[in-house]
Amino acid sequence: MGSLKKFLKDKKYLKIPLVLTSTNHYELSAKINGIGGRFILDTGASNTCVGLDKIAFFKLTTKDSKIKAAGAGATDMETQISTKNKLEIGAWSHKKSKIVLFDLIHVNEALTAHKSLPVDGIIGADILKRSKAVIDYKDNCLYLRRKS
């Protein structure tokens, strides 16, 4: 049987390195609208998210949303939506990415309490599904399918 790496390369997948943090989260670098940031990879997050304090930093145009966010012990959090953003993860990109914005203070407090660095956002299942992602837990990397 061939290796996963070779199989995915033949299927036009791009390899993205992941860093396992002290909290056992995978972290990766990504760009939104050309600006780099630190993100947690979260298969349980339905949407890709960014902290409300990063609107200007990532040059996001936002509008209020009726959707309430929940996660990491917090519920019913107000959100905003930003559409038509360019998201880049390594050599993979998507030009019309929707990003949900909400207060990530509780996430970053939990990370820093465990001696991890704060993050700018979360890469969620929306991107993982769109890119037909494969997570290689053995080699700590993410594979994203290149657009044909």
LUMTIKE-793012 format. One line per 2 residues: their letters; for each residue y, x, z of N, C-alpha, C. Coordinates in steps of 0.02 Angstrom, whole numbers, plus 50000, padded with zeros to 5 digits. Atoms other than C-alpha are relative to their C-alpha. Example, Ala and Ser with C-alpha at 12.3 -4.5 7.8 and 13.67 -1.06 7.14 Angstrom:
BEGIN
as> 49941:50045:50000:49775:50615:50390:50060:50045:50000 | 49941:49958:49997:49947:50684:50357:50055:49961:50037 $
//
This chain:
BEGIN
mg> 49941:50042:50000:50000:50000:50000:50062:50045:50000 | 49938:49961:50005:50173:50067:49953:50045:49988:50060 $
sl> 49954:50007:49944:50315:50088:50074:50049:49942:49990 | 49950:50053:50003:50438:49950:50116:50063:50024:49964 $
kk> 49939:49971:50030:50582:50064:50066:49995:50002:49924 | 50009:49996:50072:50512:50094:49891:49997:49930:49968 $
fl> 50006:50068:50026:50466:49911:49866:50069:49966:49995 | 49935:50032:50000:50640:49851:49913:50048:50035:49952 $
kd> 49958:49964:50048:50725:49987:49810:49984:49975:49929 | 50021:50025:50066:50624:49928:49658:50026:49929:49988 $
kk> 49975:50069:50004:50686:49750:49695:50076:49997:50003 | 49927:49994:50001:50868:49811:49692:50034:49985:50067 $
yl> 49971:50007:49933:50899:49809:49879:50039:50064:50018 | 49959:49945:49975:51031:49919:49961:49984:50011:50074 $
ki> 50016:49984:49931:50993:50008:50124:50064:50011:50040 | 49943:49996:49956:51119:49988:50265:49975:50025:50068 $
pl> 50022:49975:49934:51099:50093:50424:50024:49954:50056 | 49983:50039:49940:51098:50000:50590:49997:50046:50060 $
vl> 49999:49962:49937:51140:50071:50761:49978:49953:50055 | 50024:50040:49944:51043:50004:50909:50042:50018:50061 $
ts> 49955:49987:49944:51166:49986:51054:49961:49998:50066 | 50031:50001:49934:51131:50001:51240:49982:49929:50022 $
tn> 50016:50069:49984:51125:49810:51245:49944:49972:49954 | 50053:50018:50047:50986:49808:51112:50025:49954:49944 $
hy> 49973:50033:50059:51101:49735:50980:50003:50051:49944 | 49988:49957:50057:51108:49804:50806:50073:49995:49981 $
el> 49930:49996:50020:51281:49860:50754:50004:50033:49932 | 49989:49971:50066:51345:49900:50580:50073:50000:49983 $
sa> 49932:49998:50024:51504:49942:50490:50005:49955:49939 | 49987:50044:50057:51578:49819:50366:50075:49999:49988 $
ki> 49929:50008:50016:51742:49789:50278:50014:49928:49982 | 49974:50065:50020:51839:49628:50264:50067:50013:49968 $
ng> 49938:49990:50039:51975:49628:50132:50021:50074:50000 | 49988:49929:50005:51958:49817:50121:50011:50037:50065 $
ig> 49987:49970:49935:51979:49849:50308:49935:50004:50040 | 50063:49988:49964:51835:49925:50406:50001:49976:50071 $
gr> 50007:50022:49931:51769:49858:50569:49929:50009:50024 | 50065:49995:49967:51624:49859:50691:49974:49929:50012 $
fi> 50029:50067:49996:51505:49710:50687:49930:50003:50031 | 50068:50010:49975:51350:49650:50778:49963:49960:49946 $
ld> 50044:50039:50044:51207:49589:50669:49966:49948:50043 | 50026:50053:49958:51156:49420:50739:49964:49948:49958 $
tg> 50039:50047:50040:51015:49324:50655:50005:49928:50027 | 49993:50066:49970:51048:49179:50775:50068:49969:49991 $
as> 49933:50027:50014:51230:49159:50726:49999:49967:49931 | 50003:50035:50064:51245:49029:50589:50052:50025:49951 $
nt> 49946:49977:50043:51407:49101:50522:50023:50070:50019 | 49967:49937:49987:51492:49268:50506:50066:49984:50034 $
cv> 49942:50015:49958:51631:49274:50635:50042:50062:50013 | 49953:49947:49982:51783:49377:50680:50041:49973:50059 $
gl> 49958:50020:49943:51887:49374:50839:50068:49976:49978 | 49933:50027:50015:52049:49274:50836:50053:50054:50002 $
dk> 49950:49946:49994:52141:49433:50884:49999:50047:49940 | 50007:49956:50059:52090:49512:50716:50026:49967:49936 $
ia> 49975:50035:50059:52176:49388:50599:50046:50045:49958 | 49953:49957:50036:52319:49505:50552:49965:50065:49978 $
ff> 50034:49937:50014:52208:49660:50559:49960:49997:49935 | 50041:50008:50060:52089:49594:50424:50036:49961:49944 $
kl> 49960:50036:50050:52230:49506:50327:49968:49933:49981 | 50033:50064:50011:52150:49335:50348:50052:49944:49996 $
tt> 49963:50062:50003:52227:49170:50296:49956:49947:50032 | 50043:50045:49961:52165:49039:50418:50027:49929:50000 $
kd> 49982:50070:49986:52164:48853:50449:49957:49976:50057 | 50037:50027:49944:52111:48754:50600:49936:49966:49976 $
sk> 50065:50030:50016:51933:48690:50605:49981:49951:50056 | 50025:50047:49951:51851:48543:50692:49935:50024:50031 $
ik> 50062:49972:49976:51695:48648:50719:50012:50035:50067 | 49997:49966:49935:51666:48706:50898:49947:50055:50000 $
aa> 50046:49944:49997:51585:48875:50926:49967:50003:50068 | 50035:49988:49937:51457:48919:51058:49960:50064:49992 $
ga> 50041:49939:50002:51368:49078:51104:50015:50045:50059 | 49994:49951:49946:51340:49213:51234:50029:49969:50064 $
ga> 49979:50031:49937:51367:49090:51377:50062:49958:49996 | 49940:50041:50007:51523:49005:51309:49986:49942:49952 $
td> 50010:50058:50043:51530:48831:51231:50067:49966:49985 | 49942:50041:50020:51655:48714:51146:50063:50042:49988 $
me> 49943:49957:50014:51768:48856:51088:50034:49977:49936 | 49961:50017:50059:51907:48815:50966:49990:50053:49946 $
tq> 50010:49953:50055:51886:48892:50794:50052:49990:49945 | 49962:50004:50062:51981:48929:50636:49954:50024:49945 $
is> 50040:49980:50058:51913:48957:50461:50045:50040:49953 | 49966:49962:50053:51962:49086:50332:49952:50005:49941 $
tk> 50042:50000:50059:51895:49073:50155:50025:50051:49949 | 49983:49955:50056:51896:49182:49999:50017:50071:50022 $
nk> 49992:49932:49976:51880:49347:50090:49948:50045:49967 | 50048:49952:50027:51798:49502:50017:49966:50034:50058 $
le> 50040:49969:49948:51658:49559:50131:49958:50055:49967 | 50039:49944:50026:51580:49730:50101:49958:50029:50057 $
ig> 50046:49967:49954:51428:49800:50190:49967:50054:49959 | 50023:49946:50043:51391:49970:50118:50022:49986:49929 $
aw> 49985:50013:50070:51382:49949:49929:49993:49927:49981 | 50007:50071:50013:51346:49762:49945:50067:49966:50012 $
sh> 49937:50037:49988:51493:49642:49928:49995:49928:49977 | 49994:50070:50020:51536:49459:49914:50074:49983:50002 $
kk> 49928:50010:50006:51709:49406:49855:50027:49935:50030 | 49975:50065:49974:51719:49228:49924:49967:49983:50066 $
sk> 50033:50010:49935:51656:49247:50102:50043:49956:50046 | 49968:50042:49949:51696:49114:50230:49988:50033:50068 $
iv> 50004:49969:49934:51732:49181:50404:50025:49950:50051 | 49980:50042:49944:51739:49081:50564:50033:50045:50052 $
lf> 49964:49961:49949:51865:49143:50692:49999:49963:50066 | 49996:50027:49933:51852:49116:50878:50009:50057:50050 $
dl> 49986:49950:49948:51887:49207:51041:49936:50037:50018 | 50059:49959:49986:51762:49350:51058:50006:50039:50065 $
ih> 49990:49964:49937:51825:49406:51229:49936:50001:50041 | 50061:50003:49960:51665:49347:51316:49946:50045:49972 $
vn> 50049:49955:50032:51558:49443:51190:50017:50072:50016 | 49980:49931:49989:51658:49602:51208:49999:50020:50074 $
ea> 50006:49985:49928:51663:49590:51398:49928:50015:50018 | 50071:49988:49987:51473:49579:51400:49979:50068:49972 $
lt> 50017:49936:50030:51460:49729:51283:50027:50058:50042 | 49970:49945:49963:51581:49839:51380:49972:50006:50070 $
ah> 50031:49998:49934:51499:49792:51545:49935:50040:49998 | 50062:49962:50009:51341:49874:51475:50013:50066:49964 $
ks> 49980:49936:50029:51436:50027:51413:49992:50005:49924 | 49997:50001:50073:51439:49974:51230:50072:49990:49979 $
lp> 49932:50009:50025:51595:49974:51124:50011:49927:49978 | 49985:50068:50024:51682:49808:51084:49993:49996:49924 $
vd> 50008:50011:50072:51658:49733:50910:50056:49957:49974 | 49950:50041:50033:51774:49653:50785:49972:49932:49980 $
gi> 50029:50063:50022:51650:49519:50736:49924:50003:49999 | 50072:50011:50003:51474:49460:50700:49981:49985:49928 $
ig> 50029:50016:50066:51376:49463:50537:49944:49951:50014 | 50047:50054:49984:51279:49300:50540:49951:49984:49944 $
ad> 50054:50020:50045:51137:49211:50452:50026:49979:49931 | 49974:50019:50066:51252:49149:50312:49997:50059:49952 $
il> 50001:49940:50042:51267:49327:50245:49928:50024:49991 | 50069:49978:50004:51087:49370:50285:49960:49958:49950 $
kr> 50034:50043:50048:51025:49220:50186:50026:50013:49929 | 49969:49989:50066:51147:49249:50041:49974:50064:49968 $
sk> 50020:49934:50026:51092:49430:50023:49925:50010:50001 | 50072:49995:49994:50907:49393:50050:49980:50061:50042 $
av> 50005:49942:49956:50914:49518:50193:49929:50011:50027 | 50062:49979:49967:50766:49614:50263:50022:50050:50054 $
id> 49985:49954:49945:50781:49698:50433:49938:50042:50012 | 50053:49953:49986:50675:49853:50456:50010:50026:50071 $
yk> 49992:49982:49930:50656:49867:50644:49972:50069:50015 | 50030:49934:49989:50549:50024:50632:50051:50055:49985 $
dn> 49953:49948:50022:50683:50124:50539:50073:49983:50014 | 49931:50020:49982:50837:50032:50609:50046:49997:49939 $
cl> 49957:50010:50058:50907:49978:50442:49994:49929:49974 | 49994:50066:50030:50956:49823:50348:49999:50010:49925 $
yl> 50000:49998:50073:50917:49793:50165:50032:49935:49974 | 49965:50057:50031:51032:49679:50064:49988:50003:49925 $
rr> 50015:50002:50071:50989:49623:49889:50064:50003:49959 | 49944:49992:50045:51110:49682:49757:50002:49941:49952 $
ks> 49994:50055:50047:51177:49546:49645:49977:50024:49931 | 50026:49982:50067:51095:49543:49473:50054:50003:49949 $
//
